[in-house]
Amino acid sequence: MARANSIKKNYNFVDYELMIEILGKKIQERRNEKGMTLNMLATYSKTDRNSIRRIEQAQNKNGATTLNLFRVAVALDISLQELFKEIDIYCKYGIKKYPDKHE
C-alpha cells in the first residue's frame, strides 16, 4: 500500500502551553483589530468576560471549551480554520508567530 505524500503532524512533541498562548494571542489580536473590549466580546459571544481574559492571557491551562471558542470566533467574524492557523503552522513546522512572554 502506498504512503500518502503529505507531511504527517506529530503532536507528541509540541508544547501544549505554547499552543494555548498562540490561540490567546490570536484572539486578542483579532479583538483589538475589531476595536472590541473584553466586555464587548463577552457580550457578543455570550461568553464570560473572565473566561475570555484567561484564554487571551493563556491562564486557562485546561483549555477553552469548543463551544466558547466557536462563539468567540463567530463574534470576531473569523473562521475556526483561521483562528487555529498559527497553531497548525507551529505543529507542522515548529514555527511560532508570537514571541515568548519572557522575550
Summary of the structure (lengths in Angstrom):
residues: 103
radius of gyration: 14.9
end to end distance: 47.1
largest distance: 54.0
contacts: 239
relative contact order: 0.18
helix: 58%
strand: 0%
